[in-house]
């Protein structure tokens, strides 16, 4: 049975406990995606703030890690889009390989595995889906503009985004 959401079951204390409990995992995800300790700390801060704001969306506290991981990944992607040299398929900038992290070895392995699965899933997408994804999430273009640039219909753009998101979610959640 799912727990009550944070707003009903202790609110502030529950969200605070979840953020403290899962901070290391959030940091590992951010570090693996951004490759920079300072950017990773910033991402975890932003993700924590966003989690506070969206606490009512958490219906099952047993799924808190997955929920926080999703928020963290989205924040990292947003930070990455702000960096002109960042590319999801390349190694993290700064030469900071996951093996040099001062984290729990199990977290290092989990974060490296997650990033490898995400990269592989992205690379396996059809070329057009990768293009649509980059236009949508790296250049922040609206669907009508993506449709105009690619020659697709707006509906086809939406379908490409949905399929790519589904494939990437599958790759990162199991």
Buried (B, 14 or more C-beta within 10 A) or exposed (E): EEBBBBBEEEEEEBBBBBBEEBBEBBBBBBBBBBBBBEBBBBBBEBBBEBBEEEBEEBBEBEEBBEBBBBBBBBBBBBBBBEEEEBEBEEEBBEEBEBEEBEBEEEBBBBBBEBBEBBBEBBEEBEEBBBBBBBBBBBEEBEBEBBBEBBEBEBEBBBBBBEBBBEBBBEBBEE
